[in-house]
Amino acid sequence: MVKIDLLNKKNCFISGAAGSLGKSFVKKFVQEGCNLFLTDVNSKKLAELKEETKSITDKNIKISYESGDLEIDDEVENILKKARAVLGDFDILVNCAGIVYIEPFTKTSISKFDKIFNINIRATYLLSINLSRDMIKKGWGRIINIGSTTAYRSLRDMPLYSATKHAVLGLSKAMNLELLDSNVRVYVVNPGALKSEMAKDTIDKMDDDWETFIDPDEVAEYVIYTIKYDENMINEDIRLNRVKERFS
C-alpha cells in the first residue's frame, strides 16, 4: 500500500536537475515535502529553477544546488561535499543527467563514446556508490536511475545512447539485488521519447511525431507514486511506453 507521507522531510539529490525531466522531478518532490539538492552543468538554470521552485510551495523545505561537470571527478567530489554540508545524509537519489547523440554507428567517434558513457553511466555509478552509503547506514533509501526504452530495443542512429541505457539497466538491477538487504530500493525508469529540450534538439533527425511524446511531469508523478510503496512489492524495472509508438 502507498504510504502518503513516506517522502516528507526526506533529503533528495537530483542530477540533471535543470533538464526537462529533472525539473519535473524537482517540482514533484517539492510537493512531497522533500529537501532538495540539485546539480547540473548549467549554474544559471539551477538558480532560476531554485527560485521557480520556491514560488510553488509554502512548505518549509531546503533547496540548494551546485553546478558542475559530472565527467570531472574533482567537480563530482565538490558537488557531493557541498551537498553534505547543506543537507548531511541523503535518503533519495535521482540520476537524471544524460546526453544523446543521433548519428550512424560509422559516424561515431571515441571522444563521443567516452563523453556519453561518462555522463550517462559513469556519473550514475559515482553518485550511487557515494550516496547509497548514507542509505545503508539509515536502513532506508530510494535510488532512481533514468534509463530508456532503447535499453530493450536499440534504435538505428542511436548506437552509443542505446549502449549506455543497456548499461544503466544492467547496473540498476544488480544494485537492487545487493542493496535490498539494507532496505534500499533501486528503480530503473525506462521511458519512451519525452517532450524534453533534448528531444527538441534532435526531433528533425529522429523523423518522429512530437505530439506522441510523453510529458515529463507524467513520468515523474508515476515514479514518485511507485516509490512510495514500502511493503513487500517493488516494480524495479519501470518501462513507460508512448500510446502511439513510432518505432514499434
Helices and strands as residue ranges (DSSP letters): E 11-15, H 20-31, E 35-39, H 43-54, E 63-65, H 73-87, E 92-95, G 105-107, H 110-117, I 118-122, H 123-138, E 141-146, G 149-151, H 159-179, G 180-182, E 184-191, H 197-206, G 210-212, H 216-227, E 237-240
